Amino acid sequence: MNHLKGMHHVTAITSSAEKNYEFFTYVLGMRLVKKTVNQDDIQTYHLFFADDKGSAGTDMTFFDFPGIPKGTHGTNEIYKTAFRVPTDAALEYWLKRFDKYEVANNGIEEVFGKKTISFVDFDDQQYMLVSDEFNKGVESGTPWQNGPVPLEFAITGLGPIHIRIEEFDYLKEVLEKAMLMREIAQEGLFHLFEVGEGGNGAQVIVEHNTTLPAGRQGFGTVHHAAFRVENTQVLHEWVERMEEFGFRTSGYVDRFFFESLYARVAQGILFEWATDGPGFMGDEPYETVGEILSLPPFLEEKRDEIEAMVRPIDTVRSTLTIEKEYL
């Protein structure tokens, strides 16, 4: 069986696509590589923030569902998304950056031997920076070359996702037996799993939590997390495998930018399997990627209808000079 290659993307829900764009672009310094719509709900924006090249394993994406209530954090949810930075010294820079932009954070903490900073955005969406100082495993991406964060400190990709779960033994069995992950460490109620080459880009942290009420999905929470598979053939192998294990799945889904499979693997936990390609750079020039509304071919005929439904958001950066902020 072809193992998962690590994290592909995490998709969350925001209360404001505009605030979300500003925060990820000018505070976190990640590159908007695709401004499109939710293919299952075309009145909803879907924004993709990634590394300079839109590489698989580097992107955090957001739905902007009109009128959705605020979510609540609890157990049985994917509750925190991590981003990789190159070194421990980078975290010192981010403390200053978060102070400048008034981003609430917990300071530098150690998690499974790695230095980290946990922080939140305007929606109380939960994030963590994790240092790659001593990391081995899946390579990270390329920092956004024209972004505001100096390259030696910039975010390069996704780190471990964090899951809280009530029925830990069940999820452990799913991760190990069905998804071929391995548990490599434990700190109290926290368990560290990894897959493939391992390292920060291929890990999941699971917290066994029976005290909090169940999380409720809404803005400020994660919708699903996706794992990388090599190609279409391997994706079909995973469709077959997950169905053999008794999961109800979406079956094969073509998202144009990648191909997918979805399965709810535990209460509140929706996973996606996604191919590394074709990627985000095939339908727009590198210099202006993310600046116009990009639609997959099967939605192009509805462009006028869609543009009338979604409010315009100015995401043009190619005409701006964004200075690197040394703090």
LOTORRO-512282 format. One record per residue: residue in three letters; x, y, z of N, C-alpha, C in turn. Coordinates in steps of 0.2 Angstrom, whole numbers, padded with zeros to 4 digits, always signed. Layout:
BEGIN
alaXYZXYZXYZ/...
***
This chain:
BEGIN
met+0004-0006+0000+0000+0000+0000+0004+0006+0000/asn+0003+0011-0004+0007+0017-0004+0004+0022+0002/his+0009+0023+0006+0008+0027+0012+0006+0034+0010/leu+0002+0038+0015+0001+0045+0014+0008+0048+0015/lys+0009+0054+0011+0015+0058+0011+0016+0063+0016/gly+0010+0064+0020+0010+0070+0025+0004+0074+0024/met+0004+0080+0027-0001+0085+0026-0002+0087+0019/his-0008+0088+0017-0009+0092+0010-0012+0099+0011/his-0017+0099+0015-0020+0106+0017-0025+0105+0023/val-0026+0111+0026-0031+0111+0031-0036+0116+0028/thr-0043+0115+0029-0048+0120+0027-0052+0122+0033/ala-0053+0128+0034-0056+0131+0040-0062+0136+0038/ile-0065+0138+0042-0071+0143+0041-0070+0150+0044/thr-0071+0155+0040-0069+0162+0042-0076+0166+0042/ser-0076+0171+0047-0082+0175+0047-0081+0181+0041/ser-0075+0182+0039-0074+0187+0034-0068+0185+0029/ala-0070+0184+0023-0064+0183+0018-0060+0189+0018/glu-0062+0195+0018-0058+0201+0018-0053+0201+0024/lys-0055+0200+0030-0051+0200+0036-0046+0194+0035/asn-0048+0189+0033-0044+0183+0032-0039+0184+0027/tyr-0040+0187+0022-0035+0189+0017-0030+0194+0020/glu-0032+0199+0023-0027+0203+0026-0023+0200+0031/phe-0026+0196+0036-0022+0193+0041-0017+0188+0038/phe-0019+0184+0033-0014+0179+0031-0009+0182+0026/thr-0011+0187+0023-0006+0190+0018-0001+0195+0022/tyr-0004+0199+0026+0001+0205+0029+0003+0203+0036/val+0000+0199+0039+0003+0197+0046+0007+0190+0046/leu+0003+0185+0043+0007+0179+0043+0012+0178+0037/gly+0011+0182+0032+0015+0182+0026+0015+0176+0022/met+0009+0173+0021+0008+0168+0016+0005+0170+0010/arg+0006+0167+0005+0004+0169-0002-0003+0166-0004/leu-0008+0171-0006-0014+0169-0009-0013+0166-0016/val-0014+0159-0016-0012+0156-0023-0019+0154-0027/lys-0024+0155-0023-0031+0154-0027-0036+0157-0024/lys-0040+0162-0027-0046+0165-0025-0052+0161-0029/thr-0055+0157-0026-0061+0153-0030-0067+0153-0026/val-0071+0148-0028-0077+0147-0024-0078+0140-0022/asn-0082+0139-0016-0083+0132-0014-0087+0128-0020/gln-0084+0123-0022-0087+0120-0028-0094+0117-0027/asp-0095+0116-0020-0102+0113-0018-0107+0118-0016/asp-0104+0124-0015-0108+0130-0013-0106+0136-0016/ile-0108+0138-0023-0104+0143-0027-0105+0150-0024/gln-0109+0151-0019-0110+0158-0017-0105+0159-0012/thr-0100+0154-0010-0096+0155-0005-0089+0155-0007/tyr-0085+0160-0005-0078+0161-0007-0074+0155-0004/his-0069+0153-0008-0064+0148-0005-0057+0151-0007/leu-0053+0153-0002-0047+0156-0002-0041+0151+0000/phe-0036+0150-0004-0030+0146-0003-0024+0150-0002/phe-0021+0149+0004-0015+0152+0006-0009+0147+0006/ala-0004+0148+0003+0001+0143+0003+0008+0146+0003/asp+0013+0142+0000+0020+0145+0000+0021+0148-0007/asp+0027+0150-0009+0028+0154-0015+0025+0151-0021/lys+0026+0144-0021+0024+0140-0027+0018+0136-0027/gly+0014+0137-0021+0008+0134-0021+0009+0126-0020/ser+0014+0124-0016+0016+0117-0016+0011+0114-0011/ala+0009+0107-0013+0006+0103-0009+0009+0102-0002/gly+0005+0103+0003+0008+0102+0010+0009+0109+0013/thr+0008+0114+0010+0009+0121+0013+0003+0125+0013/asp-0003+0123+0011-0009+0127+0011-0014+0127+0016/met-0016+0132+0018-0022+0133+0023-0027+0136+0019/thr-0033+0134+0019-0039+0136+0015-0045+0138+0019/phe-0049+0143+0016-0055+0145+0020-0061+0146+0016/phe-0066+0143+0019-0073+0145+0017-0076+0151+0020/asp-0080+0154+0017-0083+0160+0019-0091+0160+0019/phe-0094+0155+0023-0101+0154+0022-0105+0160+0025/pro-0109+0162+0020-0114+0168+0023-0118+0166+0028/gly-0118+0170+0034-0123+0169+0039-0121+0164+0044/ile-0116+0160+0043-0114+0155+0048-0113+0157+0055/pro-0115+0154+0060-0113+0156+0067-0106+0155+0069/lys-0104+0158+0074-0097+0156+0077-0097+0149+0080/gly-0092+0146+0078-0091+0139+0081-0088+0139+0088/thr-0088+0133+0092-0086+0133+0098-0081+0127+0098/his-0075+0128+0102-0070+0123+0102-0072+0118+0108/gly-0070+0112+0107-0071+0107+0112-0068+0100+0110/thr-0070+0095+0112-0068+0088+0110-0071+0086+0104/asn-0069+0081+0101-0071+0079+0094-0071+0084+0089/glu-0065+0087+0088-0064+0092+0083-0056+0092+0081/ile-0055+0094+0075-0048+0096+0073-0048+0103+0075/tyr-0044+0105+0080-0045+0111+0084-0039+0116+0083/lys-0033+0114+0080-0028+0118+0079-0023+0116+0073/thr-0021+0121+0069-0017+0120+0063-0010+0123+0065/ala-0005+0119+0063+0002+0122+0064+0005+0123+0057/phe+0010+0128+0058+0014+0131+0052+0021+0130+0054/arg+0025+0128+0049+0032+0127+0050+0036+0133+0048/val+0041+0135+0053+0046+0140+0052+0053+0137+0052/pro+0058+0140+0049+0064+0137+0049+0068+0135+0055/thr+0068+0140+0060+0073+0139+0065+0069+0141+0072/asp+0073+0140+0078+0070+0142+0084+0071+0150+0084/ala+0076+0153+0081+0077+0160+0080+0071+0163+0077/ala+0068+0160+0072+0062+0163+0069+0056+0164+0074/leu+0056+0160+0079+0050+0161+0084+0051+0167+0088/glu+0058+0169+0089+0059+0175+0092+0056+0181+0088/tyr+0058+0181+0082+0055+0186+0077+0048+0186+0077/trp+0044+0180+0077+0037+0180+0077+0034+0183+0084/leu+0037+0182+0089+0035+0185+0095+0034+0193+0095/lys+0040+0196+0092+0040+0203+0090+0034+0205+0085/arg+0033+0201+0080+0028+0202+0075+0021+0202+0078/phe+0020+0197+0082+0013+0196+0085+0012+0202+0090/asp+0017+0204+0093+0017+0210+0097+0015+0216+0093/lys+0018+0217+0088+0017+0223+0083+0010+0223+0081/tyr+0007+0217+0079+0001+0216+0076-0005+0214+0081/glu-0003+0214+0087-0008+0213+0093-0011+0206+0091/val-0007+0201+0090-0010+0194+0089-0009+0190+0096/ala-0014+0188+0099-0014+0185+0105-0010+0178+0104/asn-0006+0177+0109-0002+0171+0109+0001+0168+0115/asn+0003+0162+0116+0005+0159+0122+0013+0160+0123/gly+0016+0163+0119+0024+0163+0120+0027+0157+0118/ile+0033+0156+0118+0037+0150+0116+0036+0144+0121/glu+0033+0139+0119+0032+0133+0123+0036+0127+0119/glu+0037+0122+0123+0040+0116+0120+0034+0110+0119/val+0033+0107+0113+0029+0102+0112+0032+0096+0108/phe+0032+0091+0111+0036+0085+0109+0043+0087+0106/gly+0046+0090+0111+0053+0092+0109+0054+0097+0104/lys+0049+0100+0101+0050+0106+0097+0047+0112+0100/lys+0051+0118+0098+0049+0124+0101+0043+0127+0096/thr+0038+0130+0100+0032+0132+0096+0029+0138+0099/ile+0024+0142+0095+0020+0147+0098+0013+0146+0096/ser+0009+0145+0101+0002+0145+0099-0001+0152+0099/phe-0006+0153+0094-0009+0160+0093-0016+0159+0090/val-0020+0164+0090-0026+0164+0087-0027+0170+0083/asp-0032+0170+0078-0034+0176+0074-0040+0179+0077/phe-0043+0183+0073-0049+0187+0074-0055+0183+0076/asp-0055+0177+0073-0061+0172+0074-0060+0168+0080/asp-0054+0168+0083-0052+0163+0088-0051+0156+0085/gln-0049+0157+0079-0046+0151+0075-0039+0149+0078/gln-0038+0143+0080-0032+0141+0084-0026+0139+0079/tyr-0020+0142+0080-0014+0140+0076-0008+0139+0080/met-0003+0136+0077+0003+0135+0081+0009+0136+0076/leu+0014+0140+0077+0020+0139+0074+0025+0134+0077/val+0028+0130+0073+0033+0125+0075+0039+0126+0072/ser+0045+0125+0075+0051+0126+0073+0054+0120+0069/asp+0057+0121+0064+0060+0115+0060+0068+0114+0062/glu+0070+0118+0067+0077+0118+0069+0080+0111+0069/phe+0077+0106+0072+0080+0099+0072+0076+0094+0069/asn+0071+0097+0064+0067+0092+0061+0070+0088+0055/lys+0067+0082+0055+0069+0077+0050+0063+0074+0047/gly+0063+0073+0040+0057+0070+0037+0055+0074+0031/val+0048+0075+0030+0045+0078+0024+0048+0085+0023/glu+0051+0087+0017+0053+0093+0016+0048+0099+0016/ser+0049+0105+0018+0044+0110+0018+0045+0114+0012/gly+0041+0119+0011+0040+0123+0005+0045+0129+0004/thr+0043+0133+0000+0047+0139-0001+0043+0145+0001/pro+0046+0150+0006+0043+0155+0008+0041+0160+0003/trp+0036+0164+0004+0033+0169-0001+0039+0174-0002/gln+0041+0174-0008+0047+0178-0010+0046+0186-0009/asn+0040+0188-0011+0038+0195-0011+0034+0197-0005/gly+0033+0193+0000+0029+0194+0006+0033+0199+0011/pro+0029+0200+0016+0032+0205+0021+0037+0202+0026/val+0037+0195+0027+0041+0192+0032+0048+0191+0029/pro+0053+0192+0032+0060+0191+0030+0060+0183+0029/leu+0063+0181+0023+0063+0174+0021+0066+0169+0026/glu+0071+0171+0030+0074+0167+0035+0069+0166+0041/phe+0064+0169+0042+0059+0168+0047+0052+0166+0045/ala+0051+0166+0038+0044+0165+0035+0042+0158+0036/ile+0035+0158+0036+0031+0151+0036+0033+0148+0029/thr+0034+0141+0030+0036+0137+0024+0031+0131+0022/gly+0027+0130+0027+0022+0124+0026+0018+0123+0032/leu+0014+0117+0031+0010+0115+0037+0014+0110+0042/gly+0013+0111+0048+0015+0107+0053+0010+0102+0055/pro+0010+0099+0061+0005+0094+0064-0001+0097+0065/ile-0007+0094+0063-0013+0096+0065-0015+0093+0072/his-0019+0096+0076-0021+0094+0082-0028+0092+0083/ile-0029+0086+0085-0036+0084+0086-0037+0082+0093/arg-0043+0084+0096-0046+0082+0102-0051+0077+0101/ile-0051+0072+0105-0056+0066+0103-0058+0063+0110/glu-0064+0061+0110-0067+0058+0116-0065+0050+0116/glu-0066+0047+0111-0065+0040+0110-0058+0039+0107/phe-0053+0040+0111-0046+0039+0109-0044+0033+0106/asp-0046+0027+0109-0044+0021+0107-0046+0019+0100/tyr-0052+0022+0098-0055+0021+0092-0051+0024+0087/leu-0050+0031+0088-0046+0035+0083-0039+0032+0082/lys-0036+0030+0087-0029+0027+0087-0030+0021+0082/glu-0035+0017+0082-0035+0011+0078-0036+0013+0071/val-0040+0018+0070-0041+0021+0063-0035+0023+0060/leu-0031+0027+0064-0025+0030+0062-0020+0025+0060/glu-0019+0020+0065-0014+0015+0064-0016+0010+0059/lys-0022+0007+0059-0023+0001+0055-0026+0003+0048/ala-0030+0008+0048-0033+0010+0042-0028+0015+0038/met-0025+0020+0041-0022+0025+0038-0014+0024+0038/leu-0012+0019+0042-0005+0017+0042+0000+0022+0045/met-0003+0025+0050+0001+0030+0054+0004+0026+0060/arg+0009+0029+0063+0012+0025+0069+0013+0030+0075/glu+0011+0028+0081+0012+0032+0087+0019+0032+0089/ile+0022+0038+0089+0029+0038+0091+0031+0042+0097/ala+0026+0045+0101+0028+0048+0107+0021+0050+0111/gln+0022+0050+0117+0016+0052+0121+0018+0057+0127/glu+0014+0062+0128+0016+0067+0134+0009+0068+0137/gly+0008+0064+0143+0001+0065+0146-0004+0062+0142/leu-0009+0067+0141-0015+0065+0137-0014+0066+0129/phe-0008+0068+0127-0006+0070+0120-0002+0064+0117/his-0004+0062+0111-0001+0057+0108+0001+0059+0101/leu+0007+0058+0099+0010+0060+0092+0010+0054+0088/phe+0007+0055+0082+0007+0050+0076+0011+0053+0070/glu+0014+0049+0066+0016+0051+0060+0016+0046+0055/val+0017+0048+0049+0016+0044+0043+0022+0045+0038/gly+0023+0040+0033+0028+0042+0028+0035+0043+0031/glu+0038+0049+0028+0044+0051+0030+0044+0054+0037/gly+0038+0056+0039+0038+0059+0046+0040+0066+0046/gly+0041+0068+0052+0043+0075+0054+0037+0080+0054/asn+0039+0086+0055+0033+0091+0056+0028+0091+0051/gly+0030+0089+0045+0025+0090+0039+0021+0084+0038/ala+0022+0079+0043+0018+0072+0042+0016+0070+0049/gln+0014+0074+0053+0012+0072+0060+0005+0074+0062/val+0002+0071+0067-0004+0072+0069-0004+0072+0077/ile-0006+0077+0081-0006+0077+0088-0013+0076+0090/val-0014+0070+0094-0021+0068+0096-0021+0069+0104/glu-0026+0073+0106-0027+0074+0113-0033+0070+0115/his-0032+0066+0120-0038+0062+0123-0041+0066+0128/asn-0048+0068+0126-0051+0073+0130-0058+0071+0131/thr-0060+0069+0137-0067+0067+0139-0070+0072+0143/thr-0067+0078+0145-0070+0083+0149-0074+0088+0146/leu-0071+0091+0140-0074+0096+0136-0081+0094+0133/pro-0086+0098+0132-0091+0096+0127-0089+0096+0120/ala-0093+0093+0116-0091+0092+0109-0090+0099+0106/gly-0085+0100+0102-0085+0106+0098-0091+0107+0093/arg-0092+0113+0091-0098+0115+0087-0095+0118+0081/gln-0096+0116+0075-0093+0119+0069-0096+0126+0067/gly-0092+0130+0065-0094+0137+0063-0088+0141+0062/phe-0089+0148+0061-0083+0151+0059-0078+0151+0065/gly-0072+0151+0064-0067+0150+0069-0065+0143+0070/thr-0067+0138+0066-0066+0131+0067-0063+0128+0061/val-0060+0122+0061-0058+0119+0055-0064+0114+0053/his-0064+0114+0046-0069+0110+0043-0066+0103+0041/his-0060+0103+0039-0057+0096+0037-0050+0097+0036/ala-0046+0091+0037-0039+0091+0036-0038+0086+0030/ala-0033+0088+0026-0031+0083+0020-0024+0081+0020/phe-0023+0075+0018-0017+0071+0018-0015+0070+0010/arg-0008+0070+0009-0006+0070+0002-0005+0063+0000/val-0008+0062-0006-0006+0055-0010-0003+0057-0016/glu+0001+0052-0019+0006+0054-0025+0002+0056-0031/asn-0003+0052-0033-0007+0053-0039-0014+0049-0039/thr-0017+0050-0045-0024+0047-0046-0024+0040-0044/gln-0019+0036-0046-0019+0029-0045-0019+0027-0038/val-0015+0031-0034-0014+0030-0027-0021+0032-0023/leu-0024+0037-0026-0030+0039-0023-0036+0034-0023/his-0036+0031-0029-0041+0025-0030-0039+0020-0025/glu-0033+0018-0024-0031+0013-0019-0034+0015-0012/trp-0034+0021-0011-0036+0023-0004-0044+0023-0004/val-0047+0025-0009-0054+0024-0010-0056+0017-0008/glu-0053+0012-0011-0055+0005-0010-0053+0003-0003/arg-0047+0005+0000-0045+0003+0006-0050+0006+0012/met-0052+0012+0011-0056+0015+0017-0063+0012+0016/glu-0065+0010+0010-0072+0007+0010-0071+0000+0012/glu-0066-0004+0011-0065-0010+0014-0065-0010+0022/phe-0062-0005+0025-0063-0004+0032-0069-0002+0035/gly-0074-0001+0030-0081+0000+0032-0083+0007+0032/phe-0079+0012+0030-0081+0019+0030-0085+0021+0024/arg-0090+0025+0025-0093+0028+0020-0089+0034+0017/thr-0088+0034+0011-0083+0039+0008-0087+0043+0002/ser-0084+0048+0000-0086+0052-0005-0085+0048-0012/gly-0081+0043-0012-0078+0041-0018-0073+0046-0021/tyr-0071+0045-0027-0067+0049-0031-0070+0056-0033/val-0067+0061-0031-0069+0068-0033-0064+0072-0036/asp-0066+0075-0042-0061+0079-0046-0062+0086-0044/arg-0057+0089-0040-0057+0096-0038-0053+0101-0043/phe-0051+0098-0049-0047+0102-0054-0040+0104-0051/phe-0040+0107-0046-0033+0109-0043-0029+0103-0040/phe-0034+0098-0038-0031+0091-0036-0037+0087-0036/glu-0036+0080-0035-0041+0075-0035-0042+0073-0027/ser-0048+0071-0025-0049+0070-0018-0054+0064-0017/leu-0053+0062-0010-0058+0057-0007-0059+0060+0000/tyr-0065+0059+0002-0067+0062+0009-0070+0056+0013/ala-0069+0056+0019-0072+0051+0024-0072+0054+0031/arg-0077+0053+0034-0078+0055+0041-0075+0049+0045/val-0069+0050+0048-0066+0044+0052-0068+0043+0059/ala-0071+0049+0062-0073+0048+0069-0078+0054+0070/gln-0081+0054+0076-0086+0059+0077-0082+0066+0077/gly-0085+0070+0072-0082+0077+0072-0076+0078+0067/ile-0073+0072+0065-0067+0072+0061-0068+0070+0054/leu-0067+0075+0050-0068+0074+0042-0061+0074+0039/phe-0058+0069+0036-0052+0069+0033-0053+0069+0025/glu-0048+0071+0022-0048+0071+0014-0041+0068+0012/trp-0041+0065+0007-0035+0062+0004-0035+0066-0003/ala-0029+0069-0004-0029+0074-0010-0022+0073-0014/thr-0022+0073-0020-0016+0072-0025-0012+0078-0024/asp-0006+0077-0025-0001+0082-0026-0002+0087-0031/gly-0005+0084-0037-0006+0088-0043-0013+0088-0045/pro-0015+0092-0050-0011+0097-0054-0008+0103-0051/gly-0011+0105-0045-0009+0111-0042-0012+0117-0044/phe-0009+0123-0041-0013+0129-0042-0010+0134-0047/met-0004+0132-0050-0001+0137-0055-0002+0136-0062/gly-0007+0131-0064-0008+0130-0071-0012+0134-0074/asp-0017+0138-0071-0022+0142-0074-0021+0149-0073/glu-0015+0151-0070-0014+0159-0069-0006+0160-0069/pro-0004+0165-0071+0003+0167-0071+0006+0167-0064/tyr+0012+0165-0063+0015+0165-0057+0015+0172-0054/glu+0016+0177-0058+0017+0184-0055+0010+0187-0052/thr+0004+0184-0055-0002+0187-0053-0007+0182-0050/val-0004+0176-0048-0008+0171-0045-0012+0173-0039/gly-0019+0171-0039-0023+0173-0033-0026+0180-0034/glu-0025+0184-0039-0027+0190-0040-0034+0191-0043/ile-0036+0186-0047-0043+0186-0050-0047+0180-0048/leu-0053+0180-0049-0057+0174-0047-0056+0169-0052/ser-0053+0163-0049-0051+0157-0053-0057+0152-0053/leu-0059+0150-0058-0065+0145-0058-0062+0138-0062/pro-0064+0133-0059-0062+0126-0063-0067+0126-0070/pro-0065+0123-0075-0068+0123-0081-0076+0122-0081/phe-0078+0117-0076-0085+0115-0076-0089+0121-0072/leu-0086+0126-0070-0090+0131-0067-0089+0138-0071/glu-0084+0138-0076-0083+0144-0080-0089+0146-0084/glu-0094+0142-0086-0100+0144-0089-0104+0148-0084/lys-0103+0147-0078-0107+0151-0073-0104+0157-0070/arg-0099+0159-0073-0095+0165-0071-0099+0171-0069/asp-0103+0173-0074-0107+0179-0073-0111+0178-0067/glu-0114+0172-0066-0119+0171-0060-0115+0171-0054/ile-0109+0168-0054-0105+0168-0048-0103+0175-0046/glu-0100+0178-0051-0097+0185-0049-0103+0190-0047/ala-0109+0188-0049-0114+0193-0046-0116+0191-0039/met-0114+0185-0037-0116+0182-0030-0111+0184-0025/val-0104+0183-0027-0099+0184-0022-0097+0191-0023/arg-0096+0195-0017-0094+0202-0017-0086+0202-0019/pro-0084+0207-0023-0078+0208-0025-0073+0209-0019/ile-0067+0206-0019-0062+0207-0015-0055+0208-0018/asp-0052+0214-0016-0046+0216-0020-0040+0212-0017/thr-0038+0208-0021-0032+0204-0019-0026+0205-0024/val-0026+0211-0027-0020+0212-0031-0014+0214-0027/arg-0008+0211-0028-0002+0212-0025+0004+0213-0029/ser+0003+0211-0036+0008+0212-0040+0010+0219-0042/thr+0006+0224-0041+0007+0231-0042+0010+0234-0036/leu+0010+0231-0030+0012+0234-0024+0019+0232-0022/thr+0023+0236-0019+0029+0235-0016+0028+0233-0009/ile+0029+0227-0007+0028+0225+0000+0035+0224+0003/glu+0037+0229+0008+0043+0229+0011+0044+0223+0016/lys+0050+0220+0016+0051+0216+0022+0052+0219+0028/glu+0049+0216+0033+0048+0219+0040+0053+0216+0045/tyr+0059+0219+0046+0064+0217+0051+0062+0220+0057/leu+0061+0216+0062+0059+0219+0069+0064+0218+0074/
***
